[in-house]
Amino acid sequence: MPEPELMRAVVLTEPRRAEVLEVERPIPGPRHVLVRVKGCGLSAASVQHWQGRPWLGYPMPAGVPGHEGWGRVEALGSEVTQARVGERVGFLSNRSLAEYDIAEESQLARIPESLGDRHVPAEALAGAVGAFKRADIRAGQSVAVVGIGFLGALITELAAGAGARVLAISRRDEALEHARSLGATATLSLDAHAGLALEASRRIGEGIDRLGFERVVEAAGLQRTLDVASGLIGIHGRLVIAGFHGDGRRSVDMQTWNYRGIDVVSAHTRDPELFVDNMRAALGAIARGELHPDPLCTAFPLDRITDAFDCLESRPSGFIKAILKP
């Protein structure tokens, strides 16, 4: 038997300890492709893998939690019919903190060559587009986005591009600067105002329902941002939960939800086909100049994975999104 080919991959060996090790390169099955990874984003949800949770086991499989990868197709399974060696793709997987990964052919989204070497963490981009679609944001609406990380910033840009009046809310001044550059009508510090709902309505301008906004997107995955979002939603408005609440139960202001007669949407999907559709839509939006993720990204080489996780956890000035480059 020939010796297996090797690759470098991140292995989380225990909480707060990551190593880059040589492991066996994955072999694509009949309906899979092998992708040479060009980059992989770290999502906010990956903090739990770094910090450790009782339900997580270590060491984790090589490449985990790399679920925002993109790269070039290196090899094809025997039953692959549409993908081509050499084409650039985003894809669904969970092991892309590595030099190579595999993905089902049906779970690929082609990246336009016109995007060159731009950062395209496909799954994260799909999440923003999916949340925007579920929010049903239209021209002229009043929209509040609570939490301006990578997800909230992109939703802000999409909403502003649709012609909505967008108020971006974050605790970080540099995040609010990003939001303004992406088209936010106004910004507001999450910490600066006790009467947040009243101040939010004043900032966005005339025409806001006296009780709040037509659309509110919660994009941070925290109890506090969920509370703020609930306080901002207007009568018969739509509250969209886009942030990933992966660390336990939440309480909600059901009295407000009931009284205002709102729609509440969890903007997460577990349908791979829908996810890939949203990837394609996001990549098309970047190619058309409607979405600009690059300024939100900070690149790290794979062997600086610990620094990337530290930034993801501590959010230093200027940091929004970590990208690992094998």
C-alpha positions in Angstrom: 0.0 0.0 0.0 1.4 3.5 -0.8 2.0 5.9 2.0 -0.9 8.3 2.6 -0.3 11.9 1.5 -0.1 14.3 4.4 -1.2 17.9 5.0 -1.0 20.5 7.7 -4.1 21.1 9.8 -5.2 22.7 13.0 -6.0 20.3 15.9 -7.6 21.7 19.1 -6.0 19.3 21.6 -7.7 20.9 24.7 -9.5 24.1 25.6 -7.2 27.1 24.6 -4.6 24.9 23.0 -4.3 24.6 19.3 -1.5 22.9 17.3 -0.7 22.7 13.6 0.1 19.0 12.9 0.7 16.8 9.9 -2.2 14.5 9.3 -3.5 12.4 6.5 -4.9 14.3 3.5 -8.6 13.4 3.1 -9.6 11.3 0.1 -12.8 12.3 -1.8 -15.6 9.8 -2.1 -17.4 9.2 -5.4 -19.6 12.3 -5.1 -17.0 14.5 -3.4 -14.3 16.9 -4.5 -10.9 17.5 -2.9 -10.3 21.3 -2.3 -7.0 22.9 -1.8 -8.0 25.5 0.9 -7.1 29.1 0.2 -8.7 30.6 3.3 -11.1 29.8 6.1 -13.0 32.2 8.4 -13.5 31.8 12.1 -17.0 32.4 13.2 -18.1 33.9 16.5 -19.6 30.5 17.3 -16.1 29.0 17.2 -15.3 30.7 20.5 -16.9 27.9 22.3 -14.6 25.4 20.7 -11.6 27.5 21.8 -12.9 28.1 25.4 -14.3 24.6 25.9 -17.8 23.5 26.8 -18.9 20.4 28.8 -20.5 18.8 25.6 -17.3 19.2 23.5 -14.6 16.5 23.3 -10.9 16.9 22.8 -8.8 16.4 20.8 -11.1 17.6 18.0 -10.9 16.2 14.5 -8.3 17.8 12.4 -9.5 21.1 10.8 -12.4 21.6 13.2 -14.1 24.1 13.6 -13.3 25.3 10.1 -16.7 25.8 8.4 -16.1 28.9 6.4 -13.6 27.6 3.8 -13.0 28.4 0.2 -10.3 27.2 -2.3 -9.6 25.5 -5.6 -10.8 22.1 -6.7 -7.8 19.7 -6.7 -9.3 16.3 -7.5 -12.7 14.8 -8.4 -14.6 11.8 -7.1 -15.5 9.1 -9.7 -19.2 10.2 -9.9 -18.6 14.0 -10.0 -20.1 15.5 -13.2 -20.2 19.3 -12.9 -17.2 20.5 -10.9 -13.9 21.0 -12.7 -10.4 20.8 -11.4 -8.9 24.3 -10.9 -12.1 26.2 -10.4 -12.5 28.3 -7.3 -15.3 27.3 -4.9 -16.9 28.0 -1.6 -18.2 24.9 0.1 -20.0 23.4 3.1 -17.7 21.5 5.5 -16.5 21.7 9.1 -12.8 20.8 8.7 -11.3 23.6 6.6 -8.6 24.8 9.1 -6.3 22.8 7.0 -4.5 22.8 3.7 -7.1 20.5 2.1 -10.7 19.6 2.7 -13.4 17.6 0.9 -17.0 18.6 0.1 -20.0 17.1 -1.7 -20.3 18.3 -5.3 -23.9 19.5 -4.5 -22.5 21.7 -1.7 -20.2 23.8 -3.8 -20.6 27.4 -5.0 -18.4 28.6 -7.8 -16.4 31.8 -7.0 -16.2 34.2 -10.0 -12.6 34.5 -11.1 -13.2 38.3 -11.2 -12.9 38.3 -7.4 -9.3 37.4 -7.6 -7.7 36.8 -4.2 -10.4 38.5 -2.1 -11.5 37.0 1.1 -14.7 35.0 0.6 -15.7 33.0 3.7 -18.6 31.4 1.9 -20.6 30.0 4.7 -20.5 33.3 6.7 -21.5 35.3 3.6 -24.4 32.9 3.1 -25.5 33.5 6.6 -25.7 37.2 6.1 -27.6 36.9 2.8 -30.0 34.4 4.4 -30.8 36.6 7.3 -31.3 39.6 5.0 -33.8 37.5 2.9 -35.7 36.3 6.0 -35.9 39.9 7.2 -37.8 40.9 4.1 -36.2 44.4 4.1 -37.5 46.9 1.6 -36.8 50.4 0.4 -38.0 53.1 2.8 -38.3 50.8 5.9 -36.8 51.7 9.2 -34.3 49.0 10.2 -32.1 48.5 13.3 -29.2 46.1 13.3 -28.1 45.2 16.9 -24.5 43.9 17.0 -22.0 45.0 14.3 -19.6 42.1 13.8 -19.0 40.5 10.4 -22.6 39.4 10.2 -24.2 42.6 11.3 -22.0 44.7 9.1 -22.9 42.8 6.0 -26.6 42.9 6.8 -26.3 46.7 7.3 -24.7 47.0 3.9 -27.4 44.8 2.2 -30.2 46.7 4.0 -28.8 50.1 3.0 -28.3 48.9 -0.5 -32.0 48.0 -0.6 -33.0 51.6 0.3 -33.8 51.1 3.9 -32.9 53.6 6.7 -30.5 51.7 8.9 -29.5 52.3 12.5 -26.4 50.3 13.4 -25.9 49.6 17.2 -22.7 48.3 18.7 -20.6 48.7 21.8 -17.5 49.3 19.6 -16.7 52.6 18.0 -14.7 51.1 15.2 -17.6 48.8 14.3 -19.9 51.7 14.1 -17.4 53.4 11.7 -17.5 50.3 9.5 -21.3 50.5 9.6 -21.3 54.1 8.5 -18.9 53.3 5.6 -21.3 50.5 4.5 -24.3 52.8 4.3 -25.8 53.0 7.8 -28.0 56.1 8.1 -27.1 56.5 11.8 -25.2 54.7 14.5 -25.7 54.3 18.3 -23.5 53.0 21.0 -24.9 50.0 22.9 -23.4 51.4 26.1 -23.9 55.1 25.8 -27.7 55.6 26.3 -30.0 54.4 29.0 -33.1 55.4 27.0 -31.9 53.4 24.0 -35.3 52.9 22.2 -36.1 56.6 22.4 -32.6 57.7 21.3 -32.7 55.1 18.5 -35.9 56.6 17.1 -34.5 60.1 17.3 -31.3 59.1 15.5 -33.0 57.5 12.5 -35.3 60.4 11.8 -39.0 61.1 11.4 -41.6 58.5 10.4 -40.6 55.8 13.0 -43.5 54.2 14.7 -43.7 55.6 18.2 -42.8 52.1 19.6 -40.0 51.3 17.2 -38.7 49.9 14.0 -40.3 47.9 11.2 -37.4 45.5 11.1 -34.9 44.7 13.8 -32.0 42.3 13.3 -30.2 40.8 16.3 -26.8 39.8 15.1 -24.6 39.2 18.1 -26.0 36.1 19.8 -26.1 37.6 23.3 -28.9 38.0 25.9 -28.2 41.7 26.1 -28.5 42.3 22.3 -31.7 40.2 22.2 -33.1 42.4 25.0 -32.2 45.5 23.1 -33.6 44.2 19.8 -36.9 43.3 21.6 -37.2 46.8 22.9 -36.7 48.4 19.4 -39.2 46.4 17.4 -42.3 48.3 16.4 -46.0 47.2 16.2 -46.4 44.4 13.6 -42.7 44.6 12.9 -40.3 41.6 12.2 -37.7 40.7 14.7 -34.9 38.5 13.1 -32.6 36.5 15.2 -29.5 36.2 13.1 -26.9 35.9 15.9 -26.0 32.4 17.0 -27.1 31.8 20.6 -25.0 28.7 21.2 -24.2 28.9 24.9 -27.5 28.1 26.5 -31.1 29.3 27.2 -32.4 32.8 26.7 -35.3 34.7 28.2 -37.5 36.9 26.1 -39.8 39.9 26.8 -42.9 38.1 25.9 -45.2 40.9 27.1 -43.6 43.2 24.5 -43.7 40.6 21.8 -47.4 39.9 22.5 -48.5 43.5 22.7 -46.7 44.6 19.6 -48.0 41.7 17.5 -44.6 41.0 16.0 -43.2 38.3 13.7 -40.1 36.5 15.2 -37.8 34.8 12.8 -34.8 32.5 13.5 -32.7 33.2 10.4 -30.6 30.1 10.6 -31.0 27.2 8.2 -29.9 23.6 8.2 -30.9 23.0 4.6 -27.7 22.5 2.6 -29.4 23.3 -0.7 -30.7 26.7 0.7 -27.3 27.4 2.2 -25.5 26.9 -1.1 -28.1 29.1 -2.9 -27.3 31.8 -0.4 -23.6 31.3 -1.0 -24.1 31.8 -4.7 -26.2 34.9 -4.1 -23.6 36.4 -1.8 -20.7 35.7 -4.2 -22.8 37.3 -7.0 -23.4 40.4 -4.8 -19.6 40.8 -4.2 -18.9 40.4 -7.9 -21.5 43.2 -8.6 -20.0 45.5 -6.0 -23.0 45.2 -3.7 -21.2 43.5 -0.8 -17.7 44.3 0.5 -16.4 41.8 3.1 -12.7 42.4 2.6 -12.3 45.5 4.9 -13.8 43.5 7.7 -11.2 40.7 7.5 -7.8 40.2 9.2 -5.7 37.4 7.8 -3.5 35.1 9.8 -1.2 32.3 8.6 -2.3 28.8 9.8 0.4 28.6 12.4 -0.9 31.7 14.1 -4.2 30.0 14.9 -3.8 30.8 18.6 -3.5 34.6 17.8 -6.6 34.3 15.6 -8.6 32.7 18.4 -7.4 35.2 20.9 -8.5 38.1 18.7 -11.9 36.4 18.1 -12.3 36.2 21.9 -11.0 39.6 23.0 -12.0 41.7 19.9 -9.1 44.1 19.9 -9.4 47.5 18.2 -9.9 47.2 14.5 -10.7 43.5 14.5 -13.9 42.2 13.0 -13.2 38.8 11.3 -10.3 36.4 11.4 -9.3 34.6 8.2 -6.8 31.7 8.3 -4.6 31.2 5.3 -2.9 27.8 4.9 
